[in-house]
Amino acid sequence: MRTVFRRLGRALAACTLAAVASLVGVAATSSAAQADGCYTWGRPLTQGMTGEDVRQLQIRLAGYPGYGGVLGLDGSFGPATRSAVIRFQQAYGLGADGVAGAQTFNKLYALQDDDCTPVNFAYAELNNCNSTWAGGAVAAGTARFNALVSMWKLQAMRHALGGASIQISSGFRSVSCNNAVGGASNSRHLYGDGVDLVGSPSFCRLAQQARYHGFGNILGPGYPGHNDHTHVGATGGWSAPSCGI
């Protein structure tokens, strides 16, 4: 519901701005992009640029590194970031020029809520253990950030699957939570980026698609203890023998 009202507010704001621009004879340009409640980019971004605005772009494009890739979140717009921009633009039918401008930013604005999570996922889904995000293998803030990046990867994966709903059964775990469920001592759940996926699409379909969306850790059917879900995380390797992975 909050997403509906936020988008309605944006639409009304856009209409008001358009009317004002018409009255004063100001022509809109392709470099103009609407403001956003989470983060607003103030300039087009191209290869060779650096800064926090580049890093914010990389976070949201973390799910577009290509098969087997992982996009660095270093604030430096290199060839890998340009390729991720192109894949994102192609995925949403935008002009695929590798430049993050108004069209790209506006699509990202439409895909995120005001807390910076993608519209189809929420922090609560990735934390049914400890709402403070404390007690894991990393600081609470790091675990929460890692979960945010995983959500953006899942958003890209969801879109690639035709908008199919992706259900999450487990996300961040503190050490005590992880021990209680018999999790591995080095589980990515302890770092905030580990996510267990259930429901439809099939576990194998989820595992196979995850290879294109920045997950360095994919465990699924055929791997011990993973016949009833598919696990994805930042690092750790792939193994889903029943799925050909």
TORKOL-4160 file (C-alpha; in steps of 0.2 Angstrom, whole numbers, padded with zeros to 4 digits, m for minus):
245
<pt num="1" X="0000" Y="0000" Z="0000"/>
<pt num="2" X="0014" Y="0012" Z="0004"/>
<pt num="3" X="0021" Y="0009" Z="m0013"/>
<pt num="4" X="0004" Y="0014" Z="m0021"/>
<pt num="5" X="0003" Y="0030" Z="m0012"/>
<pt num="6" X="0021" Y="0034" Z="m0015"/>
<pt num="7" X="0019" Y="0032" Z="m0033"/>
<pt num="8" X="0003" Y="0042" Z="m0033"/>
<pt num="9" X="0012" Y="0056" Z="m0025"/>
<pt num="10" X="0026" Y="0055" Z="m0038"/>
<pt num="11" X="0013" Y="0056" Z="m0052"/>
<pt num="12" X="0004" Y="0071" Z="m0045"/>
<pt num="13" X="0021" Y="0080" Z="m0042"/>
<pt num="14" X="0026" Y="0076" Z="m0060"/>
<pt num="15" X="0010" Y="0083" Z="m0066"/>
<pt num="16" X="0013" Y="0099" Z="m0056"/>
<pt num="17" X="0030" Y="0101" Z="m0062"/>
<pt num="18" X="0025" Y="0098" Z="m0080"/>
<pt num="19" X="0012" Y="0112" Z="m0078"/>
<pt num="20" X="0024" Y="0124" Z="m0071"/>
<pt num="21" X="0037" Y="0121" Z="m0084"/>
<pt num="22" X="0024" Y="0124" Z="m0097"/>
<pt num="23" X="0019" Y="0140" Z="m0090"/>
<pt num="24" X="0036" Y="0147" Z="m0089"/>
<pt num="25" X="0041" Y="0140" Z="m0106"/>
<pt num="26" X="0054" Y="0128" Z="m0098"/>
<pt num="27" X="0058" Y="0113" Z="m0110"/>
<pt num="28" X="0061" Y="0097" Z="m0101"/>
<pt num="29" X="0077" Y="0088" Z="m0106"/>
<pt num="30" X="0083" Y="0070" Z="m0107"/>
<pt num="31" X="0095" Y="0073" Z="m0092"/>
<pt num="32" X="0081" Y="0078" Z="m0080"/>
<pt num="33" X="0075" Y="0064" Z="m0068"/>
<pt num="34" X="0062" Y="0065" Z="m0054"/>
<pt num="35" X="0067" Y="0066" Z="m0036"/>
<pt num="36" X="0065" Y="0050" Z="m0025"/>
<pt num="37" X="0062" Y="0047" Z="m0006"/>
<pt num="38" X="0076" Y="0035" Z="m0005"/>
<pt num="39" X="0090" Y="0042" Z="m0015"/>
<pt num="40" X="0091" Y="0055" Z="m0030"/>
<pt num="41" X="0104" Y="0055" Z="m0043"/>
<pt num="42" X="0110" Y="0072" Z="m0048"/>
<pt num="43" X="0120" Y="0069" Z="m0064"/>
<pt num="44" X="0121" Y="0056" Z="m0078"/>
<pt num="45" X="0134" Y="0043" Z="m0074"/>
<pt num="46" X="0146" Y="0036" Z="m0087"/>
<pt num="47" X="0161" Y="0025" Z="m0088"/>
<pt num="48" X="0176" Y="0033" Z="m0079"/>
<pt num="49" X="0166" Y="0042" Z="m0066"/>
<pt num="50" X="0167" Y="0039" Z="m0047"/>
<pt num="51" X="0158" Y="0044" Z="m0032"/>
<pt num="52" X="0144" Y="0038" Z="m0020"/>
<pt num="53" X="0131" Y="0041" Z="m0033"/>
<pt num="54" X="0140" Y="0027" Z="m0043"/>
<pt num="55" X="0140" Y="0016" Z="m0028"/>
<pt num="56" X="0122" Y="0018" Z="m0026"/>
<pt num="57" X="0119" Y="0014" Z="m0044"/>
<pt num="58" X="0130" Y="m0002" Z="m0042"/>
<pt num="59" X="0119" Y="m0008" Z="m0027"/>
<pt num="60" X="0104" Y="m0007" Z="m0037"/>
<pt num="61" X="0112" Y="m0016" Z="m0052"/>
<pt num="62" X="0120" Y="m0029" Z="m0042"/>
<pt num="63" X="0108" Y="m0042" Z="m0050"/>
<pt num="64" X="0115" Y="m0038" Z="m0068"/>
<pt num="65" X="0133" Y="m0044" Z="m0068"/>
<pt num="66" X="0130" Y="m0057" Z="m0081"/>
<pt num="67" X="0132" Y="m0076" Z="m0080"/>
<pt num="68" X="0144" Y="m0080" Z="m0065"/>
<pt num="69" X="0148" Y="m0062" Z="m0062"/>
<pt num="70" X="0148" Y="m0052" Z="m0046"/>
<pt num="71" X="0147" Y="m0033" Z="m0048"/>
<pt num="72" X="0159" Y="m0023" Z="m0037"/>
<pt num="73" X="0151" Y="m0010" Z="m0026"/>
<pt num="74" X="0167" Y="0002" Z="m0026"/>
<pt num="75" X="0160" Y="0018" Z="m0033"/>
<pt num="76" X="0170" Y="0017" Z="m0048"/>
<pt num="77" X="0161" Y="0016" Z="m0065"/>
<pt num="78" X="0171" Y="0004" Z="m0075"/>
<pt num="79" X="0167" Y="m0008" Z="m0089"/>
<pt num="80" X="0158" Y="m0021" Z="m0078"/>
<pt num="81" X="0146" Y="m0007" Z="m0071"/>
<pt num="82" X="0143" Y="m0001" Z="m0089"/>
<pt num="83" X="0139" Y="m0019" Z="m0094"/>
<pt num="84" X="0127" Y="m0020" Z="m0079"/>
<pt num="85" X="0119" Y="m0004" Z="m0084"/>
<pt num="86" X="0116" Y="m0011" Z="m0102"/>
<pt num="87" X="0109" Y="m0027" Z="m0096"/>
<pt num="88" X="0097" Y="m0017" Z="m0084"/>
<pt num="89" X="0092" Y="m0006" Z="m0099"/>
<pt num="90" X="0089" Y="m0021" Z="m0110"/>
<pt num="91" X="0079" Y="m0030" Z="m0097"/>
<pt num="92" X="0067" Y="m0015" Z="m0095"/>
<pt num="93" X="0066" Y="m0010" Z="m0114"/>
<pt num="94" X="0076" Y="0006" Z="m0112"/>
<pt num="95" X="0089" Y="0013" Z="m0124"/>
<pt num="96" X="0104" Y="0002" Z="m0120"/>
<pt num="97" X="0118" Y="0014" Z="m0121"/>
<pt num="98" X="0127" Y="0010" Z="m0105"/>
<pt num="99" X="0124" Y="0028" Z="m0098"/>
<pt num="100" X="0114" Y="0030" Z="m0083"/>
<pt num="101" X="0103" Y="0045" Z="m0086"/>
<pt num="102" X="0085" Y="0050" Z="m0083"/>
<pt num="103" X="0077" Y="0035" Z="m0090"/>
<pt num="104" X="0088" Y="0023" Z="m0080"/>
<pt num="105" X="0086" Y="0033" Z="m0064"/>
<pt num="106" X="0067" Y="0034" Z="m0066"/>
<pt num="107" X="0065" Y="0016" Z="m0068"/>
<pt num="108" X="0076" Y="0013" Z="m0053"/>
<pt num="109" X="0065" Y="0025" Z="m0043"/>
<pt num="110" X="0050" Y="0015" Z="m0048"/>
<pt num="111" X="0058" Y="m0001" Z="m0042"/>
<pt num="112" X="0062" Y="0005" Z="m0025"/>
<pt num="113" X="0053" Y="0010" Z="m0009"/>
<pt num="114" X="0058" Y="0025" Z="0002"/>
<pt num="115" X="0068" Y="0014" Z="0013"/>
<pt num="116" X="0079" Y="0009" Z="m0002"/>
<pt num="117" X="0073" Y="m0009" Z="m0003"/>
<pt num="118" X="0066" Y="m0015" Z="m0020"/>
<pt num="119" X="0047" Y="m0015" Z="m0021"/>
<pt num="120" X="0045" Y="m0033" Z="m0021"/>
<pt num="121" X="0055" Y="m0037" Z="m0005"/>
<pt num="122" X="0057" Y="m0030" Z="0012"/>
<pt num="123" X="0069" Y="m0031" Z="0027"/>
<pt num="124" X="0057" Y="m0041" Z="0037"/>
<pt num="125" X="0057" Y="m0055" Z="0024"/>
<pt num="126" X="0076" Y="m0057" Z="0026"/>
<pt num="127" X="0076" Y="m0056" Z="0045"/>
<pt num="128" X="0065" Y="m0068" Z="0055"/>
<pt num="129" X="0078" Y="m0071" Z="0068"/>
<pt num="130" X="0084" Y="m0054" Z="0076"/>
<pt num="131" X="0077" Y="m0038" Z="0071"/>
<pt num="132" X="0092" Y="m0028" Z="0077"/>
<pt num="133" X="0103" Y="m0038" Z="0064"/>
<pt num="134" X="0115" Y="m0041" Z="0078"/>
<pt num="135" X="0124" Y="m0057" Z="0084"/>
<pt num="136" X="0130" Y="m0064" Z="0067"/>
<pt num="137" X="0147" Y="m0065" Z="0059"/>
<pt num="138" X="0148" Y="m0046" Z="0055"/>
<pt num="139" X="0142" Y="m0030" Z="0063"/>
<pt num="140" X="0123" Y="m0027" Z="0062"/>
<pt num="141" X="0124" Y="m0013" Z="0050"/>
<pt num="142" X="0135" Y="m0024" Z="0038"/>
<pt num="143" X="0122" Y="m0038" Z="0039"/>
<pt num="144" X="0108" Y="m0026" Z="0035"/>
<pt num="145" X="0117" Y="m0019" Z="0020"/>
<pt num="146" X="0122" Y="m0036" Z="0014"/>
<pt num="147" X="0103" Y="m0041" Z="0015"/>
<pt num="148" X="0099" Y="m0025" Z="0005"/>
<pt num="149" X="0111" Y="m0030" Z="m0009"/>
<pt num="150" X="0104" Y="m0048" Z="m0009"/>
<pt num="151" X="0086" Y="m0040" Z="m0011"/>
<pt num="152" X="0091" Y="m0031" Z="m0027"/>
<pt num="153" X="0099" Y="m0046" Z="m0034"/>
<pt num="154" X="0082" Y="m0055" Z="m0031"/>
<pt num="155" X="0073" Y="m0041" Z="m0038"/>
<pt num="156" X="0083" Y="m0043" Z="m0055"/>
<pt num="157" X="0080" Y="m0062" Z="m0054"/>
<pt num="158" X="0061" Y="m0060" Z="m0051"/>
<pt num="159" X="0060" Y="m0049" Z="m0066"/>
<pt num="160" X="0070" Y="m0061" Z="m0077"/>
<pt num="161" X="0058" Y="m0075" Z="m0071"/>
<pt num="162" X="0043" Y="m0065" Z="m0078"/>
<pt num="163" X="0038" Y="m0057" Z="m0062"/>
<pt num="164" X="0035" Y="m0073" Z="m0053"/>
<pt num="165" X="0034" Y="m0072" Z="m0034"/>
<pt num="166" X="0049" Y="m0077" Z="m0025"/>
<pt num="167" X="0046" Y="m0083" Z="m0007"/>
<pt num="168" X="0059" Y="m0082" Z="0006"/>
<pt num="169" X="0060" Y="m0095" Z="0021"/>
<pt num="170" X="0075" Y="m0089" Z="0029"/>
<pt num="171" X="0087" Y="m0074" Z="0029"/>
<pt num="172" X="0099" Y="m0067" Z="0042"/>
<pt num="173" X="0103" Y="m0077" Z="0057"/>
<pt num="174" X="0112" Y="m0073" Z="0073"/>
<pt num="175" X="0124" Y="m0087" Z="0079"/>
<pt num="176" X="0111" Y="m0093" Z="0091"/>
<pt num="177" X="0098" Y="m0094" Z="0078"/>
<pt num="178" X="0109" Y="m0103" Z="0066"/>
<pt num="179" X="0114" Y="m0116" Z="0079"/>
<pt num="180" X="0096" Y="m0119" Z="0083"/>
<pt num="181" X="0092" Y="m0124" Z="0065"/>
<pt num="182" X="0108" Y="m0133" Z="0062"/>
<pt num="183" X="0115" Y="m0121" Z="0050"/>
<pt num="184" X="0133" Y="m0123" Z="0044"/>
<pt num="185" X="0146" Y="m0113" Z="0055"/>
<pt num="186" X="0151" Y="m0103" Z="0040"/>
<pt num="187" X="0134" Y="m0100" Z="0033"/>
<pt num="188" X="0131" Y="m0085" Z="0023"/>
<pt num="189" X="0115" Y="m0082" Z="0034"/>
<pt num="190" X="0127" Y="m0076" Z="0047"/>
<pt num="191" X="0133" Y="m0062" Z="0036"/>
<pt num="192" X="0116" Y="m0056" Z="0030"/>
<pt num="193" X="0117" Y="m0061" Z="0012"/>
<pt num="194" X="0111" Y="m0079" Z="0013"/>
<pt num="195" X="0093" Y="m0082" Z="0008"/>
<pt num="196" X="0083" Y="m0098" Z="0007"/>
<pt num="197" X="0070" Y="m0098" Z="m0007"/>
<pt num="198" X="0055" Y="m0109" Z="m0008"/>
<pt num="199" X="0038" Y="m0110" Z="m0017"/>
<pt num="200" X="0037" Y="m0107" Z="m0036"/>
<pt num="201" X="0046" Y="m0107" Z="m0048"/>
<pt num="202" X="0054" Y="m0124" Z="m0045"/>
<pt num="203" X="0069" Y="m0125" Z="m0034"/>
<pt num="204" X="0080" Y="m0130" Z="m0049"/>
<pt num="205" X="0073" Y="m0115" Z="m0059"/>
<pt num="206" X="0078" Y="m0104" Z="m0045"/>
<pt num="207" X="0095" Y="m0111" Z="m0044"/>
<pt num="208" X="0098" Y="m0110" Z="m0062"/>
<pt num="209" X="0092" Y="m0092" Z="m0064"/>
<pt num="210" X="0102" Y="m0087" Z="m0049"/>
<pt num="211" X="0118" Y="m0090" Z="m0059"/>
<pt num="212" X="0115" Y="m0074" Z="m0069"/>
<pt num="213" X="0111" Y="m0062" Z="m0054"/>
<pt num="214" X="0127" Y="m0060" Z="m0044"/>
<pt num="215" X="0125" Y="m0075" Z="m0032"/>
<pt num="216" X="0142" Y="m0083" Z="m0029"/>
<pt num="217" X="0134" Y="m0096" Z="m0018"/>
<pt num="218" X="0120" Y="m0107" Z="m0024"/>
<pt num="219" X="0115" Y="m0123" Z="m0016"/>
<pt num="220" X="0100" Y="m0133" Z="m0022"/>
<pt num="221" X="0092" Y="m0150" Z="m0025"/>
<pt num="222" X="0105" Y="m0164" Z="m0024"/>
<pt num="223" X="0116" Y="m0154" Z="m0012"/>
<pt num="224" X="0114" Y="m0161" Z="0006"/>
<pt num="225" X="0100" Y="m0153" Z="0016"/>
<pt num="226" X="0094" Y="m0143" Z="0001"/>
<pt num="227" X="0081" Y="m0154" Z="m0008"/>
<pt num="228" X="0067" Y="m0143" Z="0000"/>
<pt num="229" X="0074" Y="m0126" Z="m0005"/>
<pt num="230" X="0087" Y="m0116" Z="m0015"/>
<pt num="231" X="0100" Y="m0106" Z="m0005"/>
<pt num="232" X="0108" Y="m0091" Z="m0012"/>
<pt num="233" X="0122" Y="m0080" Z="m0005"/>
<pt num="234" X="0137" Y="m0069" Z="m0009"/>
<pt num="235" X="0151" Y="m0081" Z="m0009"/>
<pt num="236" X="0154" Y="m0100" Z="m0007"/>
<pt num="237" X="0152" Y="m0109" Z="m0024"/>
<pt num="238" X="0138" Y="m0117" Z="m0033"/>
<pt num="239" X="0131" Y="m0135" Z="m0030"/>
<pt num="240" X="0114" Y="m0141" Z="m0036"/>
<pt num="241" X="0118" Y="m0158" Z="m0044"/>
<pt num="242" X="0100" Y="m0163" Z="m0047"/>
<pt num="243" X="0098" Y="m0147" Z="m0057"/>
<pt num="244" X="0114" Y="m0149" Z="m0067"/>
<pt num="245" X="0124" Y="m0136" Z="m0057"/>
